[in-house]
C-alpha cells in the first residue's frame, strides 16, 4: 500500500485467476478497482508466482510483482488510465461534473498536460509497419477479410438489441442470486 499515492495492491493467488488487484483512490468515496489480467483466466506464465510478493514504488507509479522460478520481476505501470480516465480528465479540464460513478472513480490523467503550451516544432516519425501498416488498413479489398462477420454482427446502438442483451444479463444475474440464496450463500 502506498498511503501518499492512495493506492493499494493485492495479490490474488488462491484459485484462478492468479492476478493482482489495483485499488486507486482508496481514501475517496469511490475507489477504482482494476484486476490484472482482467477476466477469469490466468495469463500463461505471468503472475504464476504472485503469492511470493509484490511492492509499490515510493512514487506510487509502478507495481513490482515476483516472478518466482522465472527469475523475473514483472512491472505494471499504474499511470496508465482507462477509457473512464479520458472522460474524467476532460470533465476536469472543462470544469464539468462527472456523468457517472465510472468517470468519478477513474484515474485522472491531468499529469499528461501542462499549464503552458509548448509550440516547439517536432518531426513526425513514420508508422512502425511491424505494428501498424497504413496501406493495409486502407485496403478495402483484402481477400482474406471475413465479410460474414460484419453481416452477422448486430447494428450498433440498436435499442432493441441493447434491451434484449440487458434482459438476458439481468435474468442470468437473478438466477445466480436465487441459486446462491437457495444454497445459503451471500448474494452479490
C-alpha positions as CSV (number, residue, x, y, z in Angstrom):
1,X,0.0,0.0,0.0
2,X,1.2,3.5,-0.8
3,X,-0.6,6.0,1.5
4,X,0.7,9.1,-0.2
5,X,-0.5,7.9,-3.7
6,X,-3.7,6.5,-2.3
7,X,-3.0,3.1,-4.0
8,X,-3.2,-0.4,-2.6
9,X,-2.4,-3.6,-4.5
10,X,-3.5,-7.2,-3.6
11,X,-2.1,-10.5,-4.7
12,X,-5.0,-12.8,-5.7
13,X,-3.4,-16.2,-5.6
14,X,-6.0,-18.6,-4.1
15,X,-7.7,-20.0,-7.2
16,X,-7.9,-19.0,-10.8
17,X,-7.3,-16.4,-11.9
18,X,-3.9,-15.7,-10.4
19,X,-3.9,-11.9,-10.6
20,X,-3.4,-8.6,-8.8
21,X,-6.0,-6.0,-8.0
22,X,-5.0,-2.4,-8.1
23,X,-7.2,-0.2,-5.9
24,X,-6.8,3.5,-6.7
25,X,-8.3,6.5,-4.8
26,X,-8.5,4.3,-1.6
27,X,-9.4,7.3,0.6
28,X,-12.3,8.5,-1.6
29,X,-15.9,7.5,-1.5
30,X,-15.5,5.8,-4.9
31,X,-12.3,3.8,-5.1
32,X,-11.4,2.3,-8.5
33,X,-10.5,-1.4,-8.7
34,X,-8.7,-2.9,-11.6
35,X,-7.8,-6.6,-11.9
36,X,-4.8,-7.6,-14.0
37,X,-5.2,-9.7,-16.0
38,X,-8.9,-8.9,-16.4
39,X,-11.3,-11.8,-16.7
40,X,-11.5,-15.3,-15.2
41,X,-8.3,-16.9,-16.6
42,X,-4.7,-16.5,-15.7
43,X,-2.2,-15.4,-18.4
44,X,0.1,-18.3,-19.1
45,X,3.3,-17.9,-17.1
46,X,2.6,-14.3,-16.0
47,X,1.7,-13.9,-12.3
48,X,2.0,-17.6,-11.6
49,X,4.2,-16.7,-8.5
50,X,2.2,-13.6,-7.4
51,X,1.9,-15.1,-4.0
52,X,5.7,-14.7,-3.5
53,X,5.3,-10.9,-3.1
54,X,4.7,-7.6,-4.6
55,X,5.6,-4.0,-3.9
56,X,4.6,-0.5,-4.9
57,X,7.3,2.1,-5.9
58,X,7.7,5.1,-3.5
59,X,6.1,7.4,-6.1
60,X,3.1,5.1,-6.4
61,X,3.5,4.7,-10.2
62,X,4.8,1.2,-10.5
63,X,3.9,-2.2,-9.1
64,X,6.7,-4.9,-8.9
65,X,5.5,-8.5,-8.8
66,X,7.6,-11.6,-8.0
67,X,8.2,-13.9,-11.0
68,X,9.3,-16.8,-8.8
69,X,11.2,-19.5,-10.6
70,X,11.1,-17.5,-13.8
71,X,13.8,-15.3,-12.3
72,X,11.8,-12.2,-13.3
73,X,10.2,-9.3,-11.7
74,X,7.1,-8.1,-13.5
75,X,6.5,-4.3,-13.6
76,X,3.0,-2.8,-14.0
77,X,2.6,0.9,-14.8
78,X,-0.1,2.4,-12.5
79,X,-0.2,5.6,-14.5
80,X,-2.0,4.0,-17.5
81,X,-5.6,5.1,-17.5
82,X,-8.8,3.5,-18.6
83,X,-11.5,4.8,-21.0
84,X,-13.1,6.4,-18.0
85,X,-9.9,8.2,-17.2
86,X,-10.2,10.0,-20.6
87,X,-13.7,11.2,-19.6
88,X,-12.7,12.2,-16.1
89,X,-9.7,14.2,-17.4
90,X,-11.7,16.2,-20.0
91,X,-14.6,16.8,-17.5
92,X,-12.0,18.2,-15.1
93,X,-10.4,20.3,-17.8
94,X,-13.8,21.7,-18.8
95,X,-14.8,22.2,-15.1
96,X,-17.9,19.9,-15.6
97,X,-19.4,17.4,-13.2
98,X,-18.9,13.7,-13.9
99,X,-21.6,11.8,-15.7
100,X,-21.5,8.7,-13.6
101,X,-19.5,6.7,-11.0
102,X,-17.3,5.2,-13.6
103,X,-16.0,8.6,-14.6
104,X,-15.8,9.8,-11.0
105,X,-13.8,6.7,-9.8
106,X,-11.4,6.7,-12.8
107,X,-7.8,7.8,-12.6
108,X,-7.3,11.5,-13.6
109,X,-4.7,11.8,-16.4
110,X,-4.1,15.5,-15.9
111,X,-0.4,14.9,-15.4
112,X,-0.2,14.3,-19.1
113,X,-0.9,18.0,-19.7
114,X,1.0,21.2,-18.9
115,X,-0.4,24.6,-17.9
116,X,1.8,26.2,-20.6
117,X,1.5,25.1,-24.3
118,X,4.8,24.0,-26.0
119,X,4.9,25.3,-29.5
120,X,8.3,23.8,-30.3
121,X,8.4,22.2,-33.8
122,X,8.8,18.5,-34.0
123,X,9.5,15.9,-36.7
124,X,6.7,13.4,-37.2
125,X,8.0,9.8,-37.4
126,X,6.6,7.3,-39.9
127,X,4.4,4.5,-38.6
128,X,6.2,1.3,-37.4
129,X,4.9,-1.1,-40.0
130,X,5.5,-4.1,-37.7
131,X,2.7,-2.6,-35.5
132,X,0.5,-0.7,-38.0
133,X,0.7,-0.7,-41.8
134,X,-1.4,2.2,-43.1
135,X,-1.5,0.8,-46.6
136,X,-3.0,-2.4,-45.4
137,X,-5.5,-0.6,-43.2
138,X,-6.7,1.4,-46.2
139,X,-7.1,-1.7,-48.5
140,X,-10.9,-2.4,-48.6
141,X,-10.4,-5.3,-50.9
142,X,-8.5,-7.6,-48.6
143,X,-9.3,-11.1,-50.0
144,X,-8.9,-12.7,-46.6
145,X,-11.4,-10.4,-44.8
146,X,-14.4,-12.3,-43.4
147,X,-17.4,-10.2,-44.5
148,X,-19.9,-12.6,-43.0
149,X,-18.8,-11.4,-39.5
150,X,-19.8,-7.9,-40.4
151,X,-23.1,-9.0,-41.8
152,X,-23.8,-11.2,-38.7
153,X,-23.0,-8.5,-36.2
154,X,-25.8,-6.5,-34.6
155,X,-26.5,-2.9,-35.6
156,X,-24.5,-0.5,-33.4
157,X,-26.6,1.2,-30.7
158,X,-29.8,-0.6,-31.8
159,X,-32.2,0.0,-28.8
160,X,-34.0,-3.4,-29.4
161,X,-30.7,-5.3,-29.3
162,X,-29.5,-3.4,-26.2
163,X,-32.7,-4.1,-24.4
164,X,-32.6,-7.8,-25.3
165,X,-29.0,-8.1,-24.1
166,X,-29.8,-6.2,-20.9
167,X,-32.7,-8.5,-20.1
168,X,-30.7,-11.7,-20.8
169,X,-27.9,-10.4,-18.4
170,X,-30.4,-9.4,-15.7
171,X,-32.1,-12.8,-15.9
172,X,-28.8,-14.6,-15.5
173,X,-27.9,-12.4,-12.5
174,X,-31.2,-13.0,-10.9
175,X,-30.9,-16.8,-11.4
176,X,-27.4,-16.8,-10.0
177,X,-28.5,-14.8,-6.9
178,X,-31.5,-17.1,-6.5
179,X,-29.3,-20.2,-6.7
180,X,-26.9,-18.7,-4.2
181,X,-29.7,-17.8,-1.8
182,X,-31.1,-21.4,-2.0
183,X,-27.6,-22.7,-1.0
184,X,-27.4,-20.2,1.9
185,X,-24.6,-18.2,0.3
186,X,-24.3,-14.5,0.4
187,X,-25.6,-12.8,-2.8
188,X,-23.5,-10.2,-4.6
